Amino acid sequence: MAIWPSATQVVLGLPVIEHVGGKLIVTPEIINAGGSAISHLMCHDITLGCARRLAPPHGYPVVLGEVERSGVARLTAAFAAAGMLPGAQYLLTLRGSYTLDHISFPLGLTRYVQVPPPSPATARPPLRARVASAVCTDFWNYELVNEEAAGSALHIVRFTLRLAAPITVTGIPMGWTMETDSNSYVLWSALQQDRPAPGQIAPGRSLSGFQLMSPHTRSEAAPSAITAWDHGNGRPGPNVEDYAVVPYRYGM
């Protein structure tokens, strides 16, 4: 018996919101409250009032995949907190799509949420860094930017990509090495980490040359992570999670 979209209700749960370092980190729950599993669940756009979205990057879907009956999918979005009043309510809107019985259906979810007050400073704040993505024909290029203040001891030494498509790594910057299973992850690491070295990315500096290619020509946004070494304390430093553009898992 066919199950129609009315029997598969996808709803937006109460999101977790953090107000840290001038950003609103929003993690909504997308709940499959219907009677059947759904697949190819994607978020194409997410907004919070008129806040400026910092991540995921615009124009690329975030693929959440399959969600079983009563299952929950989550994604994390970051917005600039400027102009957003603590205690005020703003409309959170998520637009996307999902597949049921091999038919794709649009998805539009809304919910009013309250902006919390800024969190107190933590003992170890996240690394201030970001990844810039650029796609050129069959190649995906990445630049890491260390936005720590001048004089900081935090140098970027690791960059991790999560993906779900066949890839070949075609770019490794000088002073770095790489490991991958060619399908689910890529990890670039600076050859020298425990003391300052030319390959590391110092505060206020950036480094390009991280590159991969794939037979899948379309793109999606997927989680990535940037990690630093703390040369002031001689130990691994903080990291920051971000999104990067990677090959689209469902092919062409």
Buried (B, 14 or more C-beta within 10 A) or exposed (E): EEEEBEEBEBEBBEBBBBBBBEBBBBEBBBBBEBEEBBBBBBBBBBBBBEBEBBBBBEEBBBBBEBBEEEBEBEBBBBBBBEEBEEEEEBEBBBBBBBBBEEEEBEBEBEBEBEBBEBEEEEEEEBBBBBBBBEBEEBEBBBBBBBBBEEEBBBBBBBBBBBBBBBBEBEBEBEBBEBEBEBEEBBBBBBEBBEEEBEBBBBBEBBBBBBBBBBEBEBBBBBBBBBBBBBBEEEEBBBBBBBBBBBBBBBEE
